[in-house]
Amino acid sequence: MGNSKSGALSKELLEDLKLNTKYSEEELCAWYQSFLKECPSGRISKEQFEGIYASFFPDADPTAYARHVFRSFDTNSDGTLDFKEYIVALHLTSSGKTLQKLEWAFALYDVDGNGTISKNEIQEIVRSIFNMISTEDQKNLPEDENTPEKRADKIWNFFGKQDNDKIAEGEFIQGVMENKDILRLIQFDEPQKVKDKLKEKKH
């Protein structure tokens, strides 16, 4: 990791990121500099990541959701996000193609990483999403989805599953692609705000 001292991105990584995201070399280099300013070690810990989320949601508790998002971005499971994981995450959640986003959503919901989603896992993520919705906003939710249980049931019933069934990735992606309502139910739109704040913070 010697080149993190010089603050320069390695050619390989730069090419890799240009290929897999829509960012230009200038953007990537600028982001790398600010990334190193924020994270001199070149890595973001889970605690730092949770801290970033917490600062954006003073009226709610984003810890559980942040932990799940972190897990889904930490593709090599080493407990930190390096610059590549960070940029891929940024790209994916702000401008990735629908299919990529849904693959990420599947990884987010597949809490134990075993390749299928259970009803418990749906409930766990939906509960963490509800922690981020202020009590005021929860009052405005439709009657059939104003609690984590109701929302999880609605998603589960859409897939026509029994309580102890599982949803496979292909089935999950196809189902969500065919139904905008389910797409709305499985996601929390705030990360876009987090993204914008992160970008502001970096200037």
C-alpha positions in Angstrom: 0.0 0.0 0.0 3.0 2.3 -0.4 1.4 4.6 -2.9 -1.2 5.8 -0.4 1.6 7.9 1.1 2.1 9.8 -2.1 -1.6 10.3 -2.4 -1.6 9.0 -6.0 -4.1 6.5 -7.3 -2.4 3.4 -8.9 -2.8 3.2 -12.7 -4.5 -0.3 -12.3 -7.1 1.0 -9.9 -7.8 4.1 -11.9 -8.3 2.1 -15.1 -10.5 -0.4 -13.2 -12.7 2.4 -11.8 -13.0 4.2 -15.1 -14.1 1.0 -16.7 -16.7 0.1 -14.0 -18.1 3.5 -13.2 -19.0 6.6 -15.1 -16.5 8.8 -13.3 -13.7 10.6 -15.1 -10.0 10.4 -14.2 -10.1 14.0 -12.8 -13.1 13.2 -10.6 -11.6 10.0 -9.3 -8.3 11.6 -8.5 -10.0 14.5 -6.7 -12.1 12.1 -4.7 -9.1 10.1 -3.8 -7.3 13.1 -2.4 -10.4 14.0 -0.3 -10.9 10.4 0.7 -7.4 10.3 2.1 -7.9 13.5 4.0 -11.0 12.1 5.7 -9.5 8.6 6.0 -5.7 8.8 6.1 -5.4 5.1 6.5 -7.1 4.7 3.1 -10.0 2.8 4.7 -13.3 3.6 6.2 -14.2 1.6 9.3 -17.7 0.5 10.1 -17.8 3.0 13.0 -16.8 5.9 10.7 -19.4 4.9 8.2 -22.1 4.7 10.9 -20.9 8.1 12.1 -21.4 9.6 8.6 -24.9 8.3 8.6 -25.7 9.4 12.1 -24.7 13.0 11.3 -27.3 13.1 8.5 -30.1 11.8 10.6 -30.2 13.7 13.9 -33.9 12.9 14.5 -33.6 9.1 13.8 -31.4 6.1 14.4 -29.6 5.0 11.2 -27.1 2.7 13.0 -28.7 -0.6 12.0 -29.4 0.5 8.4 -25.8 1.9 8.1 -24.5 -1.4 9.3 -26.4 -3.3 6.7 -25.4 -0.9 3.9 -21.7 -1.1 5.0 -21.9 -5.0 5.0 -23.3 -4.9 1.4 -20.5 -2.5 0.2 -17.7 -4.4 2.0 -17.3 -6.9 -0.9 -14.2 -8.5 0.5 -15.6 -8.7 4.0 -12.5 -7.3 5.7 -14.5 -4.9 7.9 -13.4 -1.8 6.1 -14.2 0.0 2.9 -11.3 0.8 0.7 -11.4 3.5 -2.0 -12.5 1.1 -4.7 -15.4 -0.3 -2.6 -16.3 3.3 -1.7 -16.4 4.5 -5.3 -18.2 1.5 -6.6 -20.8 2.0 -3.8 -21.1 5.7 -4.7 -21.6 4.9 -8.4 -24.0 2.1 -7.7 -26.4 3.9 -5.4 -26.4 7.2 -7.3 -26.1 6.3 -11.0 -25.8 2.5 -11.4 -28.1 0.7 -13.8 -31.3 -0.7 -12.3 -30.0 -4.3 -12.6 -26.9 -3.4 -10.6 -28.9 -1.5 -8.0 -31.2 -4.5 -7.6 -28.2 -6.9 -7.2 -27.0 -4.6 -4.5 -30.5 -4.5 -2.9 -30.5 -8.3 -2.9 -27.1 -8.3 -1.1 -28.4 -5.8 1.4 -31.4 -8.0 2.2 -29.4 -11.2 2.2 -28.2 -10.5 5.7 -26.4 -13.9 6.3 -25.0 -13.9 2.8 -26.3 -17.4 1.9 -27.7 -16.4 -1.5 -31.4 -16.4 -0.6 -33.6 -14.0 1.4 -35.9 -15.2 4.2 -38.9 -13.4 5.7 -36.9 -12.7 8.8 -34.2 -10.9 6.7 -36.9 -8.8 5.0 -38.2 -7.8 8.4 -34.7 -7.0 9.7 -33.9 -4.6 6.9 -37.4 -3.0 6.8 -37.1 -2.5 10.6 -33.8 -0.7 10.1 -35.4 1.5 7.4 -38.2 2.4 9.8 -35.7 3.5 12.4 -34.7 6.2 9.9 -38.2 7.5 9.3 -39.1 10.2 11.8 -42.2 9.5 13.9 -43.9 12.4 12.2 -43.4 10.9 8.7 -44.5 7.5 9.9 -47.9 8.9 10.6 -48.3 9.8 6.9 -47.6 6.2 5.7 -50.5 4.2 4.1 -52.4 2.1 6.6 -51.2 -1.2 5.1 -47.5 -0.3 5.4 -47.2 1.9 8.4 -45.3 -0.6 10.5 -42.2 -2.7 9.7 -44.3 -5.9 10.0 -47.0 -4.7 7.6 -44.4 -3.5 5.1 -42.5 -6.8 5.3 -45.7 -8.8 4.9 -46.7 -6.7 1.9 -43.3 -7.5 0.2 -43.5 -11.1 1.2 -47.0 -11.6 -0.1 -46.2 -9.9 -3.3 -43.7 -12.8 -4.0 -46.4 -15.3 -3.0 -44.3 -17.0 -0.4 -45.1 -19.0 2.7 -43.6 -17.9 5.9 -40.6 -20.3 5.8 -40.0 -20.0 2.0 -36.9 -18.2 0.5 -36.5 -15.8 -2.3 -33.6 -16.4 -4.7 -31.7 -13.5 -6.4 -33.1 -13.9 -9.9 -36.7 -14.1 -8.6 -36.1 -11.1 -6.4 -34.7 -8.9 -9.2 -37.4 -10.0 -11.7 -40.2 -9.4 -9.2 -39.0 -5.9 -8.3 -38.3 -4.9 -11.9 -41.9 -5.9 -12.8 -43.5 -4.0 -9.9 -42.6 -0.3 -9.1 -44.6 -0.5 -5.9 -42.3 -3.2 -4.5 -39.2 -1.2 -5.6 -40.6 1.6 -3.5 -41.2 -0.7 -0.5 -37.7 -2.2 -0.4 -35.7 0.9 -0.6 -35.0 4.0 1.5 -34.3 7.0 -0.7 -32.2 9.0 1.8 -28.9 7.5 0.8 -29.0 9.9 -2.2 -29.0 12.8 0.4 -26.1 11.2 2.1 -24.3 11.0 -1.2 -24.9 14.7 -1.9 -23.7 15.6 1.6 -20.6 13.5 1.2 -19.8 15.3 -2.0 -20.3 18.7 -0.3 -18.2 17.7 2.6 -15.4 16.8 0.3 -15.0 20.3 -1.2 
